[in-house]
């Protein structure tokens, strides 16, 4: 049984012709009698089945046309005709069947609408003009500020005013499906194919049908040839450039990620098509994810309390308050800025890597002062804690937010401050050999190859001695988000952090 409260749609090739004398037998008009000889037994049974479940057939035109026949065998059945604004047949010429379609009112989709994107206009931008504008900007000494948020806001406003003047944000229209291999020859072939089909559709002559088929095959072969040549050339060009090579492979359809597809999410059983509502669904889900996971965790046995932890770290001979962050030099910050990737994605401040890298020498001093102010007051700019969240689909149902992986894009200046703090922390931990020797994750000069090599060597040595090797392999969900901050802070005190 079909649920009455649900919308039902069936689309496809039913292989049941419901066309007689150019009119649909199932169009509920008074001119066609379902009991007439024109209606075969299967058509009558089909009509009874549709009536039983209150399904209406929307398509009224032929969907397969040959020189000797016109049939309506591709149907759209629905129990919600009041929600359909239009339906019909599109002459696609892609196969011997035409495309059937219907439009649901609630979606309110605009047809033939261009995609609008925001990007910076570099028409009047040059690096020389950019550097001259920065040199003439009066940045105060931010180390004299008492509040890191005020200092950061002042710098960002002055910096962004210069960028917005030389490279303002513009809203432009782009064609979302234009392919690089698509050229004038293919466009002309498509135009000829479509024109020949219209001629054949009107005349129904065998000669016109053959002309149409020849033009269709020529168009298809041209597209295949252009695609093949284009991708072969791209693969040869980028064989030694992994990043560009993967871009080419993704354009071939070898990536499983949904890049440009719209996202529709379910909340409380209802499907949402509104972008703002879906953003709120993602925000609520990801912000509460770690908290919900912690509630599912069992109560810790507390075998390693303060006493055990203190005993463990005694061997490192660390002193209380043995580590303090020190002021960072101008040279270090400038080096960090000069090594930022120009293509690094912007955060919520719309400041990408190119502007920081090009202006490294000019802005190294004010950013150094911001870093030192942050260290002085042990405070991080509030604006740098706000991330632009980009959901990446993993697997499963695309309407469930749990099947998306969040990518957080933070302001790039926050990465500079983090890098300064990270480098000083890392040096202290390395100098005192606090980090476990065989930890390979997030460490310089360590990799998965190192772990596999060590593991393989250990197994082989055990094998030579006639021993068994046992392993416990754990994949922790949201490992960083579920870290106990109380334990982490306690350990940092044992490490000697002030």
C-alpha positions as CSV (number, residue, x, y, z in Angstrom):
1,X,0.0,0.0,0.0
2,X,1.2,3.5,-0.8
3,X,1.0,6.0,2.1
4,X,-1.7,8.6,1.3
5,X,0.1,11.5,3.1
6,X,3.2,11.1,1.0
7,X,3.9,12.5,-2.4
8,X,4.5,9.7,-5.0
9,X,6.3,10.1,-8.3
10,X,7.0,7.4,-10.8
11,X,9.1,8.3,-13.9
12,X,10.5,6.1,-16.7
13,X,9.9,3.9,-19.7
14,X,6.8,1.9,-18.9
15,X,6.7,0.4,-22.5
16,X,2.9,0.9,-22.5
17,X,1.7,3.0,-25.4
18,X,-1.3,5.2,-24.3
19,X,-1.5,7.3,-27.4
20,X,-4.4,6.9,-29.9
21,X,-5.0,9.2,-32.8
22,X,-2.6,11.7,-31.3
23,X,-4.3,11.8,-27.9
24,X,-3.5,10.1,-24.6
25,X,-6.1,7.5,-23.7
26,X,-5.5,8.3,-20.0
27,X,-5.9,12.0,-20.2
28,X,-9.4,11.9,-18.7
29,X,-11.0,13.7,-21.7
30,X,-14.5,12.9,-22.9
31,X,-13.3,12.3,-26.4
32,X,-11.4,9.1,-25.5
33,X,-13.1,6.0,-24.1
34,X,-11.0,3.7,-22.1
35,X,-13.3,0.8,-23.1
36,X,-12.8,1.5,-26.8
37,X,-10.9,-1.0,-29.0
38,X,-8.0,1.4,-29.0
39,X,-7.3,0.5,-25.4
40,X,-5.6,-2.9,-25.1
41,X,-6.0,-5.2,-22.2
42,X,-2.7,-4.1,-20.6
43,X,-3.7,-0.4,-21.0
44,X,-7.0,-1.2,-19.2
45,X,-5.1,-2.9,-16.4
46,X,-2.6,-0.1,-16.2
47,X,-5.5,2.4,-16.0
48,X,-7.1,0.4,-13.1
49,X,-3.8,0.3,-11.2
50,X,-3.4,4.1,-11.5
51,X,-7.0,4.6,-10.4
52,X,-6.6,2.3,-7.4
53,X,-3.7,4.4,-6.1
54,X,-5.0,7.8,-7.3
55,X,-2.1,8.2,-9.7
56,X,-2.4,10.6,-12.6
57,X,-0.3,10.4,-15.8
58,X,1.2,13.8,-16.7
59,X,2.7,13.3,-20.2
60,X,0.4,13.9,-23.2
61,X,2.8,14.0,-26.2
62,X,4.7,11.3,-28.0
63,X,8.0,10.3,-26.4
64,X,9.3,8.0,-29.1
65,X,9.1,9.0,-32.7
66,X,10.0,7.0,-35.8
67,X,9.2,7.3,-39.5
68,X,6.4,4.8,-39.1
69,X,5.0,5.4,-35.5
70,X,4.6,7.8,-32.6
71,X,4.2,6.3,-29.2
72,X,3.8,7.6,-25.6
73,X,5.6,5.0,-23.6
74,X,7.6,7.3,-21.1
75,X,5.3,8.3,-18.3
76,X,5.2,10.4,-15.1
77,X,2.7,9.2,-12.5
78,X,1.9,11.2,-9.4
79,X,-0.7,11.5,-6.7
80,X,0.0,15.2,-6.2
81,X,-0.9,16.9,-9.5
82,X,-1.9,20.1,-7.6
83,X,1.8,20.5,-6.7
84,X,3.0,20.3,-10.3
85,X,3.3,23.6,-12.1
86,X,4.3,22.2,-15.6
87,X,5.1,18.9,-17.3
88,X,6.0,17.9,-20.8
89,X,8.5,16.5,-23.3
90,X,11.9,17.9,-24.2
91,X,13.5,17.1,-27.6
92,X,17.0,16.0,-26.4
93,X,18.1,14.0,-29.4
94,X,20.3,12.0,-27.0
95,X,18.5,8.7,-27.7
96,X,15.4,7.4,-29.6
97,X,13.3,8.4,-26.5
98,X,12.6,12.0,-25.7
99,X,13.1,13.4,-22.1
100,X,10.0,13.7,-19.9
101,X,9.9,16.3,-17.1
102,X,7.7,17.9,-14.5
103,X,8.3,20.9,-12.2
104,X,7.2,20.9,-8.6
105,X,5.8,24.2,-7.4
106,X,7.5,24.2,-3.9
107,X,11.0,24.3,-5.3
108,X,10.4,27.6,-7.2
109,X,13.4,27.0,-9.4
110,X,14.5,29.7,-11.8
111,X,15.0,28.5,-15.3
112,X,18.0,29.7,-17.3
113,X,19.4,31.5,-14.3
114,X,23.1,32.2,-14.2
115,X,25.2,31.2,-11.2
116,X,26.3,34.2,-9.2
117,X,29.6,34.2,-7.4
118,X,31.7,36.8,-5.5
119,X,35.3,37.3,-6.4
120,X,37.9,40.0,-6.3
121,X,38.6,42.2,-9.3
122,X,42.4,42.5,-9.9
123,X,41.9,44.9,-12.8
124,X,43.5,47.8,-11.0
125,X,45.7,45.7,-8.7
126,X,49.5,45.6,-8.9
127,X,51.9,44.5,-6.2
128,X,53.7,47.8,-6.4
129,X,50.5,49.8,-5.8
130,X,49.6,47.4,-3.0
131,X,53.0,47.8,-1.2
132,X,52.9,51.6,-1.6
133,X,49.5,51.8,0.0
134,X,50.6,49.6,2.9
135,X,53.7,51.7,3.5
136,X,51.6,54.9,3.6
137,X,49.2,53.3,6.1
138,X,49.7,54.4,9.7
139,X,49.7,51.2,11.7
140,X,50.1,52.0,15.5
141,X,52.3,50.0,17.8
142,X,49.9,47.2,18.7
143,X,52.0,46.1,21.7
144,X,50.9,49.2,23.5
145,X,47.2,48.1,23.3
146,X,45.6,46.7,26.4
147,X,43.1,44.5,24.5
148,X,43.9,41.9,21.8
149,X,40.5,42.2,20.2
150,X,40.8,45.9,19.7
151,X,44.3,45.6,18.3
152,X,43.3,42.9,15.9
153,X,40.2,44.8,14.8
154,X,42.2,48.0,14.1
155,X,44.8,46.2,12.0
156,X,42.2,44.2,10.1
157,X,40.1,47.2,9.2
158,X,43.1,49.2,7.9
159,X,44.4,46.2,6.0
160,X,41.1,45.2,4.4
161,X,40.3,48.9,3.4
162,X,43.5,48.9,1.3
163,X,42.7,45.5,-0.2
164,X,39.0,46.4,-0.9
165,X,40.1,49.6,-2.7
166,X,42.7,47.9,-5.0
167,X,40.9,44.6,-5.4
168,X,37.2,45.1,-4.6
169,X,34.8,42.2,-4.3
170,X,32.5,41.9,-7.4
171,X,29.5,39.7,-8.1
172,X,29.8,38.0,-11.5
173,X,27.8,35.5,-13.5
174,X,29.4,32.3,-14.6
175,X,28.2,29.3,-16.6
176,X,28.4,26.5,-14.1
177,X,28.7,23.6,-16.7
178,X,31.0,25.0,-19.3
179,X,33.7,22.4,-20.1
180,X,37.2,23.2,-21.4
181,X,36.9,20.7,-24.3
182,X,33.6,22.3,-25.5
183,X,34.3,24.6,-28.5
184,X,32.7,26.1,-31.5
185,X,32.8,22.9,-33.6
186,X,30.8,21.0,-31.1
187,X,28.4,23.8,-30.6
188,X,27.8,23.9,-34.4
189,X,27.4,20.1,-34.5
190,X,24.8,20.2,-31.7
191,X,22.9,23.0,-33.5
192,X,22.8,21.0,-36.8
193,X,21.6,17.9,-35.0
194,X,18.8,19.7,-33.2
195,X,17.7,21.4,-36.4
196,X,17.6,18.1,-38.3
197,X,15.6,16.5,-35.6
198,X,12.9,19.3,-35.8
199,X,12.8,18.8,-39.5
200,X,12.3,15.0,-39.2
201,X,9.7,15.5,-36.4
202,X,7.6,17.7,-38.7
203,X,8.0,15.7,-41.9
204,X,8.3,12.1,-40.6
205,X,10.2,11.2,-43.9
206,X,12.6,8.3,-43.8
207,X,15.2,10.5,-45.6
208,X,14.9,13.2,-43.0
209,X,15.2,10.6,-40.2
210,X,18.5,9.3,-41.8
211,X,19.9,12.8,-42.0
212,X,19.0,13.4,-38.4
213,X,20.6,10.1,-37.3
214,X,23.8,10.8,-39.3
215,X,24.1,14.3,-37.6
216,X,23.4,12.7,-34.2
217,X,26.2,10.1,-34.6
218,X,28.6,12.8,-36.0
219,X,27.9,15.0,-33.0
220,X,28.4,12.2,-30.5
221,X,31.7,11.1,-32.1
222,X,32.9,14.7,-32.2
223,X,32.3,15.1,-28.5
224,X,34.1,11.8,-27.7
225,X,37.0,12.8,-29.8
226,X,37.3,16.2,-28.3
227,X,37.1,14.8,-24.8
228,X,39.7,12.1,-25.4
229,X,42.2,14.5,-27.0
230,X,41.7,17.1,-24.3
231,X,42.2,14.7,-21.4
232,X,45.1,12.9,-23.0
233,X,46.9,16.3,-23.4
234,X,46.1,17.3,-19.9
235,X,47.4,14.0,-18.4
236,X,50.7,14.3,-20.4
237,X,51.2,18.0,-19.3
238,X,50.6,17.3,-15.6
239,X,52.2,13.8,-15.2
240,X,54.9,15.3,-12.9
241,X,52.5,17.7,-11.1
242,X,50.3,15.7,-8.6
243,X,48.1,18.6,-7.7
244,X,47.2,19.5,-11.3
245,X,46.9,15.8,-12.2
246,X,44.3,15.2,-9.6
247,X,42.3,18.2,-10.8
248,X,42.2,16.6,-14.3
249,X,41.2,13.2,-12.9
250,X,38.4,14.8,-10.8
251,X,37.1,16.5,-13.9
252,X,36.9,13.1,-15.5
253,X,34.5,12.1,-12.7
254,X,37.0,10.1,-10.6
255,X,36.2,12.0,-7.4
256,X,33.4,10.9,-5.2
257,X,33.0,14.3,-3.6
258,X,29.9,16.4,-4.4
259,X,31.4,19.7,-5.2
260,X,28.7,21.8,-6.9
261,X,25.6,19.8,-6.0
262,X,22.9,21.5,-3.8
263,X,22.6,20.1,-0.3
264,X,19.2,19.1,1.1
265,X,18.9,18.0,4.7
266,X,16.3,16.3,6.8
267,X,15.2,17.7,10.1
268,X,12.5,16.0,12.2
269,X,11.5,14.0,9.2
270,X,11.1,17.0,6.9
271,X,13.3,17.7,3.9
272,X,14.7,21.3,3.8
273,X,15.6,23.0,0.6
274,X,16.4,26.4,2.2
275,X,20.1,27.2,2.3
276,X,19.9,29.2,5.5
277,X,17.9,26.5,7.3
278,X,20.4,23.8,6.1
279,X,23.3,26.0,7.5
280,X,21.6,26.1,10.9
281,X,21.1,22.3,10.8
282,X,24.8,21.8,10.1
283,X,25.8,24.3,12.8
284,X,23.6,22.7,15.4
285,X,24.8,19.2,14.5
286,X,28.5,19.9,14.4
287,X,28.6,22.1,17.5
288,X,26.8,19.4,19.6
289,X,28.6,16.4,18.0
290,X,31.5,16.2,20.5
291,X,29.2,16.9,23.5
292,X,26.8,14.1,22.4
293,X,29.8,11.7,21.9
294,X,31.1,12.4,25.4
295,X,27.7,11.5,26.9
296,X,28.0,8.1,25.2
297,X,31.5,7.4,26.6
298,X,31.6,5.2,29.7
299,X,32.9,6.6,33.1
300,X,36.7,6.5,33.0
301,X,38.3,4.1,35.5
302,X,40.6,6.8,36.8
303,X,43.6,4.4,37.1
304,X,45.9,7.3,36.2
305,X,45.1,10.1,38.6
306,X,47.2,13.1,39.6
307,X,49.5,10.9,41.7
308,X,50.2,8.4,38.9
309,X,50.7,11.1,36.4
310,X,53.1,13.0,38.6
311,X,55.2,9.8,39.1
312,X,55.3,9.1,35.4
313,X,56.7,12.6,34.5
314,X,59.3,12.6,37.3
315,X,61.8,10.9,35.0
316,X,61.8,14.0,32.7
317,X,63.1,16.1,35.6
318,X,60.8,19.0,34.6
319,X,60.6,22.1,36.8
320,X,57.4,24.0,37.8
321,X,56.9,27.0,35.5
322,X,59.9,25.9,33.5
323,X,58.4,27.0,30.2
324,X,57.1,30.5,29.3
325,X,56.3,31.8,25.9
326,X,58.8,34.4,24.7
327,X,58.4,37.4,22.4
328,X,58.6,36.4,18.7
329,X,61.0,38.2,16.4
330,X,60.2,40.2,13.2
331,X,62.3,37.8,11.1
332,X,60.3,34.7,12.2
333,X,56.9,36.3,11.5
334,X,58.1,37.5,8.1
335,X,59.3,34.0,7.2
336,X,55.9,32.6,8.2
337,X,54.1,35.1,6.0
338,X,56.4,34.5,3.0
339,X,55.7,30.8,3.1
340,X,51.9,31.0,3.2
341,X,50.4,29.4,0.1
342,X,48.9,32.1,-2.2
343,X,46.0,29.8,-2.9
344,X,45.2,29.2,0.8
345,X,41.4,29.6,1.2
346,X,40.1,32.7,3.0
347,X,38.2,32.6,6.3
348,X,35.2,34.6,7.3
349,X,37.3,37.8,6.8
350,X,37.7,37.1,3.0
351,X,41.5,37.5,3.3
352,X,43.3,34.9,1.3
353,X,46.9,33.8,1.2
354,X,48.0,35.9,-1.8
355,X,47.5,39.2,0.1
356,X,49.5,38.1,3.1
357,X,52.3,36.6,1.1
358,X,52.7,39.6,-1.3
359,X,52.7,42.0,1.7
360,X,55.0,39.9,4.0
361,X,57.6,42.6,4.4
362,X,55.1,45.5,4.8
363,X,52.9,43.8,7.4
364,X,55.4,41.7,9.3
365,X,55.9,44.4,12.0
366,X,52.2,44.9,12.9
367,X,51.5,41.2,12.9
368,X,54.6,40.6,15.1
369,X,53.2,43.1,17.5
370,X,49.8,41.3,17.5
371,X,51.5,38.0,18.2
372,X,53.5,39.5,21.1
373,X,50.4,41.2,22.5
374,X,48.5,37.8,22.4
375,X,51.4,36.2,24.2
376,X,51.7,39.0,26.8
377,X,48.0,38.7,27.8
378,X,47.6,35.0,27.1
379,X,44.6,35.9,24.9
380,X,43.6,35.0,21.4
381,X,41.6,37.3,19.1
382,X,37.9,36.4,19.4
383,X,37.4,37.1,15.6
384,X,40.0,34.4,14.9
385,X,37.9,31.8,16.6
386,X,35.1,32.1,14.1
387,X,35.4,29.6,11.3
388,X,33.7,29.4,7.9
389,X,32.4,25.8,7.8
390,X,32.4,23.8,4.6
391,X,30.6,20.4,4.7
392,X,32.2,17.7,2.5
393,X,30.1,14.6,1.7
394,X,31.6,11.3,2.8
395,X,29.1,8.4,2.1
396,X,25.6,7.3,2.9
397,X,22.5,9.4,2.6
398,X,23.1,13.0,1.4
399,X,20.1,14.2,3.5
400,X,21.8,13.2,6.8
401,X,24.3,15.8,8.3
402,X,26.3,13.0,10.0
403,X,27.4,11.9,6.6
404,X,29.3,15.1,6.0
405,X,32.8,16.0,7.2
406,X,33.2,19.6,8.3
407,X,36.1,21.7,7.0
408,X,36.7,24.8,9.1
409,X,38.3,27.7,7.3
410,X,39.7,30.1,10.0
411,X,41.2,33.6,9.3
412,X,44.7,33.1,8.0
413,X,46.2,35.6,10.5
414,X,45.1,33.2,13.3
415,X,47.3,30.6,11.6
416,X,50.3,32.9,12.0
417,X,49.7,33.3,15.7
418,X,49.1,29.6,16.1
419,X,52.4,28.9,14.2
420,X,54.4,31.1,16.6
421,X,52.9,29.4,19.6
422,X,53.3,25.9,18.1
423,X,56.9,26.4,17.2
424,X,57.9,27.5,20.7
425,X,55.8,24.6,22.3
426,X,57.3,22.0,19.9
427,X,60.9,23.1,20.6
428,X,60.3,22.8,24.4
429,X,58.8,19.3,24.1
430,X,61.5,18.1,21.7
431,X,64.3,19.5,23.9
432,X,63.0,17.6,26.9
433,X,62.1,14.5,24.9
434,X,58.5,14.5,26.3
435,X,56.8,13.3,23.1
436,X,56.8,9.5,22.7
437,X,59.7,8.5,20.3
438,X,57.4,6.5,18.0
439,X,54.6,9.0,17.7
440,X,54.5,9.8,14.0
441,X,51.3,11.9,13.6
442,X,51.7,15.7,13.4
443,X,55.5,15.6,13.7
444,X,58.2,16.9,11.4
445,X,60.4,14.2,9.7
446,X,57.8,11.5,10.7
447,X,55.2,9.8,8.5
448,X,53.0,6.8,8.0
449,X,56.0,5.2,6.2
450,X,58.0,5.5,9.4
451,X,55.3,3.7,11.4
452,X,54.8,0.9,8.8
453,X,58.6,0.3,8.6
454,X,58.9,0.1,12.4
455,X,55.9,-2.1,12.7
456,X,57.0,-4.4,9.9
457,X,60.5,-4.7,11.5
458,X,59.0,-5.5,14.9
459,X,56.7,-8.3,13.5
460,X,59.6,-9.9,11.5
461,X,61.9,-9.9,14.6
462,X,59.1,-11.6,16.6
463,X,58.6,-14.1,13.8
464,X,62.4,-14.9,13.9
465,X,62.1,-15.6,17.6
466,X,59.0,-17.8,17.2
467,X,56.8,-15.2,18.9
468,X,53.3,-14.1,18.1
469,X,52.6,-10.4,17.5
470,X,49.3,-9.0,18.7
471,X,48.0,-5.5,17.7
472,X,45.2,-3.3,19.0
473,X,44.1,-1.0,16.2
474,X,41.8,1.9,17.2
475,X,40.0,4.5,15.1
476,X,38.8,7.3,17.4
477,X,35.8,9.3,16.2
478,X,36.3,13.0,16.7
479,X,39.5,12.4,18.7
480,X,40.5,16.0,19.0
481,X,37.0,17.3,19.8
482,X,36.5,14.8,22.7
483,X,39.8,15.5,24.5
484,X,39.3,16.1,28.2
485,X,40.5,19.7,28.7
486,X,40.9,19.3,32.4
487,X,43.3,16.4,31.9
488,X,45.2,18.3,29.1
489,X,45.7,21.4,31.3
490,X,46.8,19.2,34.2
491,X,49.4,17.5,32.0
492,X,50.7,20.9,30.8
493,X,51.3,21.9,34.4
494,X,53.4,18.7,34.8
495,X,55.2,19.5,31.6
496,X,56.3,22.8,33.3
497,X,54.0,25.2,31.5
498,X,53.4,28.4,33.5
